[in-house]
Amino acid sequence: MPKHLPPPDGSRQVAYLNDDFLNSPDARAVRILAEYLEPLSHFRRQKVRDTVVFFGSARIKEDGPLSQYYKAARELAKLLTGWSAQFDHASYRFVICSGGGPGIMEAANRGAADAGGKTVGLNIGLPFEQFPNPYITPELSFEFHYFFMRKFWFAYLAKALVVFPGGFGTMDEMFEILTLTQTQKLRKKMTVILYGSQYWKEVINFDALVKYGTISAADLELFQYADDPAAAFELLKKELGAYAMQVDTPEVPAIAKSRNPQMPEGTA
């Protein structure tokens, strides 16, 4: 950043060094833009081309109730990270991404770290339960203020989504992606797996939504169920393998081919 000397009379300073202005309502647009540009610069420098996003409860611990889901998320993330290492195209493919906090998020980042891969954490400041877990790649650990900018980065890079049992936050994020997919606001196919069929079928009656006509029967094809890491891994390999074989297009340029690469295809 260039050094700016204060005016001789000491009356003003440049706007981007004025903390009072930057933290004011008038600069909200600047802060929102920063939550787009700062992650963008890190993803480019770290050569992250696309991601597999894991959603799930922050309350599920390794040694507590529902711990089987923590173990499954860690194992699945490890399997995917090890498998994705074969795609060496001067960028990192199918990088595990989570909300950055504890619980299922921690398990996903931990599994990727177990396999020696990069892993992304999109954390957000909340009054409780949300703090960065220690398994995120430091250069890919982000802190958001705005929920909608955090959701943008979940959706924009993702090629697949795995949703483990969770509460309000997990459901909010899951339905956001399902809605974008249903309404074709994503210019890509999104593989969505609901992990733990017993849980999801009990807490959300998708068939009732079809019965009452609030969604169509075809909308049930937007997602699949899985109940063990191996089965989920096979589903994801099939879908992600097709992406890996695609030739780069102007919308999805290889990072190695450009000094100023665009990001992969995402929202319209």
KEMI-677778 format. One record per residue (C-alpha): x, y, z. Coordinates in steps of 0.001 Angstrom, whole numbers, plus 500000, padded with zeros to 6 digits. Last residue first. Layout:
KEMI-677778
XYZ;...
END
This chain:
KEMI-677778
474684483375486962;476124481491489907;479211479440489443;481647478714486669;485241478536487808;487111481714488738;488864483796486155;492596483521485791;494840486592485678;498217485254484653;496460482703482536;497115479213481240;498245477664484538;494973478599486204;493054476499483730;490162478476482331;486584477675483361;484335480227481642;486627480457478602;486521476631478484;488855474020479933;488391470486478668;486252468324480931;487757465107482297;487770466288485914;484097467197485722;483170463632484722;485268462285487583;483307464520489934;480041462727489194;481303459153489379;483687459837492245;480915461508494240;478587458514494116;481444456132494949;482541458273497896;479012458414499290;478813454614499210;482227454232500871;481468456844503535;478279455109504709;474600456018504684;474047457873501421;471004459687500064;470631461481496738;469676465008495745;468106467043492947;466094463991491856;463437464779494462;462728467910492441;461286465716489672;458320464904491918;457440468582491856;457549470898494852;454711472619496719;452205470171495234;450808468893498519;451961465352497834;455353466534496543;456002468458499750;454764465428501686;457355463265499919;460094465658501106;459167464964504726;462108466613506479;463190465559510004;462532461831509675;463714461358506101;466852463351506882;467816461392509979;467143457950508542;468919458844505290;472183459792506979;474203461773504446;472149463921502114;474180464013498905;473975466882496425;475779466734493072;475592470146491451;475430470433487683;476685473750486447;475465477209485549;473827477607488967;470696479756488876;468831476802487429;465793477360489657;466064473883491189;469833474193491565;469699477599493235;466874476332495456;468776473167496398;471851475262497234;469908477628499501;467980474685500926;471212473120502159;472557476347503672;469360477030505624;469103473382506634;472647473371508024;472068476621509885;468746475533511377;469926472134512548;472313469479511316;472715465956510027;475320465729507265;474948467466503921;477481466613501212;477668469153498381;479334468820495009;481056470948492363;481381473915494683;483336477030493731;480481479517493548;478075477942496027;480029478021499292;481651481300498276;478276482937497751;477001481532501044;479807483350502891;478881486528501049;475234486054502059;476075485485505714;477924488783505983;480602489091508671;482982486538507249;486263485066508526;488357483051506116;490823480183506498;492387479247503165;495933480491503819;495912478697507184;494817475335505677;491949474416508017;492579471705510621;492627473914513747;488885474703513788;487764478291513348;485107479388515868;481332479083515781;479423477548518682;478245480851520172;477663484565519496;478485484186515773;481391485400513593;481515483483510357;483971480840509170;484525479735505594;487130476999506093;488995475543503100;491194472439502902;494505471724501205;495485468093501191;497726465849503282;495216463000503561;494710463583507292;494279467308506470;491302466444504273;489826464347507086;490378467155509587;488659469725507399;485615467471507137;485601466557510835;485934470203511853;482882471132509812;480975468166511227;481538469501514738;483592472677515070;483770475700512742;485161476386509285;481915476346507348;483421473569505285;485413473117502080;487212470012500853;489191470770497692;487689469164494594;490593470041492326;493810471889493106;495457473654490184;498407473091487860;496466470292486155;497330467456488519;494183465402489005;495558462401490902;495375464244494228;491565464149494001;491453460556495271;493354461310498472;491172464328499156;487966462421498475;488901459528500765;489983461847503584;486802463905503321;484744460697503449;486598459435506527;486260462713508443;482582463014507580;481969459392508619;483743459821511962;481739462945512770;478552461176511667;479237458205513914;479615460679516790;475822461072516815;475960461596520584;479461462485521808;483068461406521223;483945463063517920;481423465838518437;478189466770516679;477190470249517870;478581472229514904;475973470468512776;476513469681509138;477549471007505728;480446469676503645;481378471416500389;483384469790497607;485526472462495997;486820473976492775;489904475539491191;492027476269494222;495311477639492908;496486478908496346;497163482346494858;493845482352493028;491854481116496021;493552483732498205;492753486616495846;489122485531495566;488822485224499342;489862488904499705;487801490150496759;484334488955497764;484426489801501463;486098493105500509;483135493907498253;480790493586501219;482998495902503283;483073498498500500;479291498302500097;478883498907503835;480960502092503621;478091504527504294;476983502443507293;480313503281508997;483222500961509691;485256502111506689;484467505759507500;485705505620511085;488684503542509993;489890506189507522;492804504617505672;490709503859502565;489327507404502598;492649509215502346;493292511428505344;491956514873506252;492581518015508327;496235517752509320;496937521248507979;499907520052505943;497894517119504570;498809513732506052;501492511754504208;500306508832502175;502412505676501931;501451503429499069;500000500000500000;
END
